């Protein structure tokens, strides 16, 4: 697989009729140097000629799923309070001088936060021209060295770099071949590398998984929701030598909810209105398990 040819082909996506106006607005932004704070909200401050225009450009790029971001007078209150997940995991990693990838990085919120560790390399993978444009919008002000690739997990094994740490948060359940995806993550690691992964899970002591008929929590592309034991077996089959559960959590309205920065429905619409421990389909409400996987040195 020729990654450079694929890059050039996917750059053409930026000319799609729904993306091109966003790119034009991005190119019209004032240039300059600003202060950056990597707190719960990635915050940009300083002097700018037209902060109202900055908000209008940000609104053009809706929906904003991950965040929050604060750009001058504009607070992008994203659907997901991504800082909650980041802060939950923060004590479990140190990225100093490491080569780091974020698979399914969306607009790069986690990558921006990871800069505080001074990693050697930060690369985001996500084949979405909208999310890439949102990233470029934020990075116009942050001016980071983060690399954003319009690529997916299936391209990891062919990528020019092997990674010391790979984050894969909220992706596995979207794949119809979870073991195949885990093998791709394994092949993207250098020897001794680690994956920090989260996925939906169901309670149970058996090695089994839920296979939703058509959707799970109104999400159509959810294929398998395993027990922790089943997830462990998938990871061992993929070649990983170590499987460690870091955290578990249940998604609630403090983490995912409707805001003025998204379009359509959110968590409150995905759960049974009479029993928020169930999805609208009658399954157990979304809960996540966070694990660390190690590829031993050989």
Residue pairs with C-beta under 8 A, 6 or more apart in sequence:
1 155
1 158
3 151
3 155
3 158
3 159
3 160
6 151
6 155
7 149
7 150
7 151
10 127
10 150
10 151
11 150
13 19
13 129
13 150
14 20
14 23
14 129
14 132
14 133
16 129
18 130
19 129
19 130
19 133
21 60
22 57
22 60
22 61
22 130
22 133
23 133
25 57
25 60
26 57
26 133
26 136
26 137
26 140
28 57
29 53
29 54
29 57
29 137
29 140
30 48
30 49
30 50
31 140
32 46
32 47
32 48
33 46
33 143
34 44
34 45
34 46
34 48
34 141
35 44
35 45
35 46
36 42
36 43
36 44
36 141
36 142
37 43
37 45
38 112
38 113
38 115
38 116
40 68
40 83
40 87
41 67
41 68
41 69
41 70
41 75
41 83
42 67
42 68
42 69
42 70
42 109
42 112
42 113
42 138
42 142
43 69
43 70
44 69
44 70
44 71
44 72
44 141
44 142
45 72
46 72
48 54
48 72
51 71
51 72
51 73
51 74
52 73
54 71
54 72
54 74
55 71
55 73
55 74
57 137
58 64
58 71
58 74
58 76
58 137
59 261
61 130
61 133
61 134
61 137
62 261
62 262
62 263
63 79
63 261
63 262
63 263
63 264
64 76
64 78
64 79
64 107
64 134
64 261
64 262
65 78
65 79
65 80
65 106
65 107
65 262
66 78
66 79
66 80
66 82
66 106
66 107
66 109
66 110
67 76
67 77
67 78
67 80
67 81
67 82
67 107
67 109
67 261
68 75
68 76
68 77
68 78
68 81
68 82
68 83
69 75
69 76
69 78
69 109
69 138
70 76
71 138
71 141
76 261
77 259
77 260
77 261
78 109
78 259
78 261
78 262
79 256
79 257
79 258
79 259
79 261
79 262
79 266
80 255
80 256
81 254
81 255
81 256
82 109
82 110
83 113
84 254
84 255
85 169
85 198
85 255
86 109
86 110
86 113
88 247
88 249
88 290
89 196
89 246
89 247
89 290
92 196
92 246
92 247
92 290
92 292
93 117
93 165
93 194
93 196
94 117
95 114
95 117
95 118
95 119
95 165
96 117
96 118
96 119
97 118
97 119
97 120
98 117
98 119
98 120
98 121
98 163
98 164
98 165
99 119
99 120
99 121
99 123
99 161
99 162
99 163
99 164
99 165
99 190
100 114
100 119
100 120
100 121
100 122
100 123
100 163
100 164
100 165
100 166
100 167
101 123
101 124
101 125
101 156
101 163
101 165
101 166
101 167
101 188
102 108
102 110
102 111
102 114
102 122
102 123
102 124
102 125
102 166
102 167
102 169
103 125
103 126
103 152
103 153
103 156
103 166
103 167
103 168
103 171
103 185
104 125
104 126
104 153
104 168
104 169
104 170
104 171
105 111
105 124
105 125
105 126
105 131
105 135
105 148
106 126
106 128
106 131
106 134
107 131
107 134
107 135
107 138
108 124
108 131
108 134
108 135
108 138
108 139
108 146
108 148
110 167
110 169
111 122
111 124
111 144
111 146
112 138
112 142
112 144
112 146
114 122
115 122
115 144
115 146
119 165
121 147
121 161
122 144
122 145
122 146
122 147
123 146
123 147
123 148
123 149
123 161
123 163
124 135
124 146
124 147
124 148
124 149
125 149
125 151
125 152
125 153
125 155
125 156
126 132
126 148
126 149
126 150
126 151
126 152
127 150
127 151
127 152
128 150
129 150
132 148
132 150
135 146
135 148
136 148
139 146
139 148
149 155
149 159
151 159
153 168
153 171
153 175
153 181
153 184
153 185
153 188
154 181
154 184
156 166
156 184
156 185
156 187
156 188
157 184
157 187
157 188
159 188
162 188
162 189
162 190
162 193
163 188
163 189
163 190
163 193
164 189
164 190
164 192
164 193
164 194
165 193
165 194
165 195
165 196
166 185
166 188
166 189
166 193
166 194
166 195
166 196
167 195
167 196
167 197
168 185
168 195
168 196
168 197
168 198
169 196
169 197
169 198
170 198
170 199
170 288
171 181
171 199
172 178
172 181
172 182
172 197
172 199
173 199
173 200
173 216
173 222
173 223
173 224
173 225
174 221
174 222
174 223
175 181
175 223
176 223
178 223
178 224
178 226
178 234
179 234
179 237
179 238
182 234
182 235
182 237
182 238
182 240
182 293
183 238
183 239
185 195
185 197
185 238
185 293
186 195
186 238
186 239
186 240
186 295
189 195
189 295
190 295
191 295
191 296
191 297
191 298
192 294
192 295
192 296
192 297
193 294
193 295
194 292
194 293
194 294
194 295
195 240
195 292
195 293
195 295
196 246
196 290
196 291
196 292
196 293
197 290
197 291
197 292
197 293
198 288
198 289
198 290
198 291
199 225
199 226
199 231
199 288
199 289
200 216
200 222
200 225
200 286
200 287
200 288
201 225
201 226
201 227
201 228
201 231
201 248
201 287
201 288
201 289
202 209
202 210
202 225
202 226
202 227
202 284
202 287
203 227
203 284
203 287
204 227
204 229
205 227
205 229
206 227
206 229
206 230
207 227
207 229
207 230
207 233
208 226
208 227
208 230
209 224
209 225
209 226
209 227
209 230
210 216
210 224
210 225
210 226
210 283
211 223
211 224
212 222
212 223
212 225
212 281
212 283
213 281
214 220
215 222
215 281
216 222
216 225
216 279
216 281
216 283
216 286
217 267
217 270
217 271
217 279
217 280
217 281
217 283
217 285
217 286
218 265
218 269
218 270
218 279
218 280
218 281
219 270
225 283
226 234
228 245
228 289
231 289
231 291
232 243
235 243
235 291
235 293
236 243
239 295
240 293
240 294
240 295
241 294
241 295
241 296
242 292
242 293
242 294
242 296
243 291
243 292
243 293
244 291
244 292
244 293
244 294
245 289
245 290
245 291
246 290
246 291
246 292
247 289
247 290
248 287
248 288
248 289
248 290
249 287
249 288
249 290
250 285
250 286
250 287
250 288
251 267
251 285
251 286
251 287
251 288
252 267
253 267
253 268
256 266
256 267
257 266
257 267
257 268
258 265
258 266
258 268
269 280
270 279
270 280
270 286
271 278
271 279
271 280
271 285
272 278
272 279
272 280
272 282
276 285
277 284
277 285
278 284
278 285
279 285
279 286
